[in-house]
Amino acid sequence: MRRVLALILAGGHGKRLGVLTEKIAKPAVPFGGKYRLIDFTLSNCVNSGIYHVGVLTQYRPHLLISHIGIGRPWDLDRKKGGLVILQPYLGGVAGWYRGTADAVYQNIEFVEEANPEQVLILSGDHVYAMDYNDMLDFHILKNAEGTIACMEVPLDEASRFGIMVTDVESRIVDFEEKPPRPRSNLASLGIYVFNWSFLREYLIRDAEDEGSSHDFGKDIIPRMIKEGRRIFAFKFTGYWRDVGTIRSYWESNLELTRPLPPLNLYDRHWRFYTQTEEMPPAYCAPESRISNSIISEGCEIHGAVENSVLFQGVHVGEGSIIKNSVIMTGTIVGKNCVIENSVVAERVMIGDKVQIGVGDDAPSALDPEVYTGLITVVGMYSKIPENIRIGKNCVVGVGVTEKDFSVEELPSGGFILHGE
């Protein structure tokens, strides 16, 4: 068997997801009706036969750690190998993780004890299905020191990614992190394979460099390429999504409702595993109407649901209509409500006759770079009183209560935060 250790970088904030990550780490954000983002990376590991996994956490890790536990849903609760949570600690190297490379550097002792031949560096906040053995085979065939998974993206979107320029043998000759004028459309997916002895050398050198930002994309990989090391690009042609924005998160969820979704959650040969509550089957009342939607267990539907994703335990009252929306776990929607083009976080209480995501188009007054696409977002644990009308591109913050609503209408682009 291969001696491969997987390290999942799961400490990110995910600021572009706005209120969805205000209280939880990005890898813990719910996705697809019953999962959390980190479930996809963990499932890819075990489906690829990789059972020694370290999860590096930092920002608001409590819900994420509770979700992962000892790794039992992924068959990672093992005496030898298995899943280990790696948090910043005092003593030894010490301090908060200063970047992705520093996070791995601060856990050199853990990696050394595992004694791997290759280290697989993964992000915990992407949605994708990948057999890592294909990448490892490519890495070994090329006699590579490092391999970066990549895929072609539209050229007008390339500036959002780390971009690679390769030769005819797929060897990387140049790497630019989010260049304003990309020379290629070959984008890094944030998935790396390195020979451990090779990577260890560069991590130590980078830690001693006071001018470094200690990041793989900005510092480590460009230095490797500049010094002529054998770094190759592995082209991936399967499903991969960066759900780092409100728009991409909303779109990726709704893609799952297509008759032939780009990500097959029902593939028996490549299952996605998760830690969820035990709930009864979903109930659809006689008066309910459901089309082109995902309805998870524990849901109770008395209204109409169209082109939407409903997570576990969602209750939709009589006469309510939900369209083109993502409604997360435990949310209660009252009677005669209308919710359109919205993302409603976990355990929100919505009173009767509430309208969300309706009205004229308008840019966000809170943060137009984060809240775009005319998608209204409601933060977790919020309570919206009866008869409230909330427009498009609006934001209702985390933990907002009935007392925070001083008016009956929140116009498009507006926002309400708790205590304001």
FENNORHU-V787920 format. One record per helix or strand of 2 or more residues. SS is the DSSP state (2 for helix, 1 for strand). FROM is the first residue (numbers start at 0). LEN is the number of residues. If there is no record, write none. Layout:
SS,FROM,LEN + SS,FROM,LEN
This chain:
1,3,6 + 2,14,7 + 2,25,3 + 1,29,2 + 1,34,2 + 2,37,10 + 1,51,6 + 2,61,7 + 2,71,3 + 1,81,6 + 2,99,6 + 2,107,7 + 1,117,6 + 1,125,3 + 2,131,10 + 1,145,7 + 2,154,6 + 1,161,5 + 1,170,7 + 1,185,10 + 2,195,12 + 2,215,11 + 1,230,5 + 1,239,3 + 2,245,10 + 1,282,2 + 1,288,3 + 1,293,2 + 1,299,2 + 1,303,3 + 1,308,2 + 1,314,2 + 1,320,3 + 1,325,2 + 1,331,2 + 1,337,3 + 1,341,3 + 1,348,2 + 1,354,2 + 1,375,3 + 1,382,2 + 1,388,2 + 1,394,2 + 2,401,3 + 1,408,2 + 1,414,2
